[in-house]
Amino acid sequence: MAFEYDSSDPPGPLTVVRALLGGALVVATLLLLVVSVDSGHLDTRFAALVGALWLFWGVFHDVLGLLVQPFAAVLGGQLTGTADAGPPVVIDIDRETAMLEQLLAAPPPVAHREILAGIRLAEIYRTHEHAPAKSAALLARLRAKYPKAPELQYDDGAP
């Protein structure tokens, strides 16, 4: 799997800081090695600078990435009302049927979503409720509403 760069999605501020700090760390470490090998001794001030860069990199990568970002995401979700509601609710066939019936009662603005919900609901009527007539009636209603929908051009097997 190759990495593809998407120029329409700019990196976030934390990514930019990590990249700059990582680049400075690589350059400073290479310079420290070159200067140490060339001169034959280790410059302690330059080694301290490289050590500080490694320390900042660790703090940025670990502390901010693992602690601050998740906390900020939770706090931001609470403030904006987009917080995760917790673990997903188990959807059994009865709940799915009710949700699909409610979706078809107030059709969504996208016809494709209504069609797919109707097909799924018709399949539930046919297989779980053993009501092929109810299933056929729903599909007939959808075919009348959307006569050119390719999803509805199959034989539903109704008697």
C-alpha positions in Angstrom: 0.0 0.0 0.0 1.6 3.2 -1.1 1.2 6.5 0.7 -0.5 9.1 -1.4 -0.3 12.8 -0.4 -3.6 14.7 -0.6 -2.9 18.4 -1.1 -6.5 19.3 -0.5 -6.2 18.2 3.1 -3.6 20.4 4.8 -1.8 19.0 7.9 -2.8 20.2 11.3 -0.7 22.5 13.4 0.5 19.7 15.6 1.7 17.8 12.6 3.6 20.8 11.3 5.3 21.3 14.7 6.2 17.6 14.8 7.7 17.8 11.3 9.7 20.9 12.1 11.0 19.5 15.4 11.7 16.2 13.8 13.6 17.8 11.0 15.7 19.9 13.4 16.4 16.8 15.4 17.7 14.9 12.4 19.8 17.7 11.2 21.3 18.5 14.7 22.0 14.8 15.4 23.8 14.4 12.0 25.8 17.6 12.6 26.7 16.3 16.1 28.0 13.1 14.7 29.9 14.8 11.8 31.5 17.4 14.1 32.4 14.8 16.7 34.0 12.5 14.2 35.8 15.4 12.4 37.2 17.0 15.6 37.8 13.9 17.6 36.0 15.1 20.7 32.4 15.7 21.7 31.2 19.3 22.1 29.1 19.1 25.3 27.0 22.2 24.6 26.0 20.9 21.2 25.3 17.5 22.6 23.1 19.2 25.3 21.2 20.9 22.4 20.6 17.6 20.7 19.5 16.0 23.9 17.1 18.9 24.5 15.7 18.4 21.0 15.2 14.7 21.7 13.5 15.6 25.0 11.1 18.0 23.2 10.4 15.5 20.5 9.5 12.9 23.2 7.3 15.3 25.0 5.6 16.4 21.8 5.2 12.9 20.5 4.2 11.1 23.6 2.6 13.5 26.1 0.8 15.7 23.6 -0.1 12.9 21.2 -1.2 10.3 23.8 -2.7 12.5 26.5 -3.5 16.0 25.4 -5.0 15.3 22.0 -7.6 12.7 23.2 -8.5 14.9 26.1 -8.9 17.9 23.8 -11.0 15.8 21.4 -13.4 14.7 24.3 -13.6 18.3 25.6 -14.2 19.7 22.1 -16.9 17.1 21.5 -18.6 18.1 24.8 -18.4 21.8 24.0 -19.7 21.5 20.4 -22.2 18.8 21.0 -20.6 16.2 18.8 -19.4 14.0 21.6 -19.4 10.2 21.1 -22.4 8.8 22.8 -20.5 5.9 24.1 -20.5 2.2 23.0 -22.8 1.4 20.1 -26.3 0.2 20.9 -27.0 -3.4 19.8 -29.5 -3.2 17.0 -31.7 -6.2 16.8 -34.1 -7.0 13.9 -37.1 -5.3 15.7 -35.1 -2.1 16.3 -33.8 -2.1 12.7 -37.3 -2.6 11.4 -38.6 0.3 13.4 -35.7 2.6 12.3 -36.2 1.7 8.7 -40.0 2.3 8.9 -39.4 5.6 10.5 -36.9 6.5 7.8 -39.4 5.7 5.1 -42.2 7.6 6.9 -40.1 10.8 6.6 -38.0 10.2 3.5 -34.5 11.6 3.5 -33.6 14.2 0.9 -31.5 11.7 -1.0 -33.6 9.2 -3.0 -30.9 6.6 -3.0 -31.0 6.3 0.8 -34.8 5.9 0.8 -34.5 3.2 -1.9 -31.8 1.2 0.0 -33.8 1.5 3.2 -36.9 0.3 1.5 -35.1 -2.7 -0.1 -33.7 -3.7 3.3 -37.1 -3.3 5.0 -38.8 -5.4 2.2 -36.2 -8.1 2.8 -36.9 -8.0 6.5 -40.6 -8.3 5.9 -40.0 -11.2 3.5 -37.4 -13.2 5.6 -38.1 -12.4 9.2 -41.8 -11.5 9.3 -42.6 -14.0 6.6 -44.9 -11.5 4.9 -44.1 -11.6 1.2 -47.2 -9.6 0.3 -46.1 -6.8 2.6 -42.6 -6.9 1.1 -44.0 -6.9 -2.5 -46.3 -4.0 -1.7 -43.4 -1.9 -0.3 -41.2 -2.7 -3.4 -44.2 -1.8 -5.7 -44.6 1.5 -3.9 -40.9 2.3 -4.3 -41.0 1.2 -8.0 -43.9 3.5 -8.6 -42.1 6.4 -6.9 -38.7 5.8 -8.6 -39.4 4.0 -11.9 -35.9 4.4 -13.2 -34.0 3.3 -10.1 -31.7 0.5 -11.1 -31.7 -1.0 -7.6 -35.4 -1.8 -8.0 -35.2 -3.5 -11.4 -35.0 -7.0 -10.1 -37.7 -9.6 -9.6 -38.7 -9.7 -5.9 -40.1 -13.2 -6.2 -43.5 -12.2 -5.1 -46.4 -14.5 -6.0 
